[in-house]
């Protein structure tokens, strides 16, 4: 019988998560959730508001926009954040109890507010790594729950810090880590300087993963025309998949996957419907440019798409019809709920069954492919 593993849930940080777990030398740089004069809670850094803290409900996005309208208009909050936040949103043991109600056996847990601040803190690398490290220490505690798989938050910008984090994550049993599909201080992910880092991910059994977040951008800032207080930029919502496609293209065509055959990569909450088209262009673009330029970017022993099939797994929402995608691309997709986010669901198994996907008929979708990333 298939064990159902949800590859994309989120665990809310408490108001003091970062302060409680940050290196004492960086206490002044700790993120926090602080109420403004109106009573609205904000994720803040050094007194600057980075994003409104909100209690989301699966499948119900409109209230988030309404509450932002109230805040802009100077109207008081319509609810108390601390009194409304369900226990299973932030407390690991309560989430374990919630899994049965959701119809799943195990869950991969990404940060919640950790999706809001990486780009903002990128101007101060020590503060960035200190707050990532604080979340990662919290992950070590969560990993004690056997049915929960917390996801660390890492950057390649400080190699020695990263190597230390990977060592600690392996000891704690944390098997996945979110990284940005973006340039690393001007260098592509495939740059030879990063080879020792990719080797360390493999050696420590930690799988790097792309996930939707406000991270360093692949598009120039001039393209962003949203108001300063926007929650999700429209451009990034429409082109959700583009950063992941760019990152994987770089890693494959420039030979990183060739040099590190046991490096595994996850792509989560960045949609899946783009994968068949992208794989066609990946092989086609490689063939065309190799011919017209007289040489490839790197010598590859396999077709570019074969590296993807060997080393990458992608989350597919129920509405994307994972069965159809699997028929086109192969068995590389994973089930996800995005619980408890508003664009997510509290009935993931039923949602997939409506699309003719069941755990026993699709063990890859519901268990095997996420286990591949977890190395379990």
PyMOL commands that set and color helices and strands:
alter all, ss='L'
color gray80, all
select helices_A, chain A and resi 17-21+24-29+62-72+81-84+87-90+92-102+113-115+118-121+125-142+159-172+192-203+221-223+234-238+242-253+256-259+275-293+304-311+318-320+322-329+348-354+363-374
alter helices_A, ss='H'
color red, helices_A
select strands_A, chain A and resi 5-11+32-35+41-45+48-52+106-111+148-153+176-178+207-211+265-268+312-315+333-334
alter strands_A, ss='S'
color yellow, strands_A
deselect
rebuild
show_as cartoon
